[in-house]
Amino acid sequence: MKQPLIGITTFIGKNNQEVPKRFIDVISREHGVPVLLPEIENEDLIKAQVENIDALLLTGGDDVDPALYDQDPHQKLGNIEPERDEYEWKLIDYALERGIPVLGICRGSHMLNIHEGGTIYQDIYSQIEEGTELIKHQRNDSKEHFTHKVNIKKDSKMYDIVKQEEIFTISNHHQAVNEVAPGFHVAAKTNDGIIEAIESTEHEFVIGLQWHPEERYHTDESSQNIIRRFVEAAGK
């Protein structure tokens, strides 16, 4: 297998762009070559970025602008980054057009779903119907602690990857997939019904995860398997 180039989206700050080192570490541990993708405006250059990578990793970050899925902002909406949304939208355009593997984590999963015609909850705690008792999806303890269980559907690519119907995950979010985009199906949920994984039925490897496999990669086999299979798909 060749050593594939994995493009990793960056967090946009006031005067810089950066990414948590753990994304770089887990890709390199699986013999992928991490390539940071800075946000740019020139569409030809964005296309060139995608043409020069073998897979796209959409990282987490701030909330997605609800204008992208034709909704007004909810009172509980957090910070948004419209420039990042626009940039990543174009990245996804070209990545899906090329058919390269795409892995969306947390916010990245939301971007995938919205791009393909789905919607998200702007705030699960206030928008899920009354009477549904949600588990804790936002952590305030150590990153080393698993947050909750996730149930994996047996007829999914995710089950083929982790080989388990139930795994423990680290998760930290107040938004989640609501209406699943056409061409995608649900691969995993939590016990309270929140969608935790979606995957394309039309592409070889296009997956969105609500949880963070990069944060427990060094000790958790299911997290290792997810990153490994992503890099392997990029190397084909």
Secondary structure, DSSP 8 states (H G I E B T S, - for coil): ----EEEEE-EE-SS-EE--HHHHHHHHHTT-EEEEE-----HHHHHHHHHT-SEEEE---SB--GGGGT----TT---B-HHHHHHHHHHHHHHHHHT--EEEETHHHHHHHHHTT--EES-HHHHS-TT------S--S-TTS--EEEEE-TTSHHHHHH--SEEEE----S-EE-S--TTEEEEEE-TT--EEEEEESSSSSEEEESS-GGGSTTT-HHHHHHHHHHHHHHT-
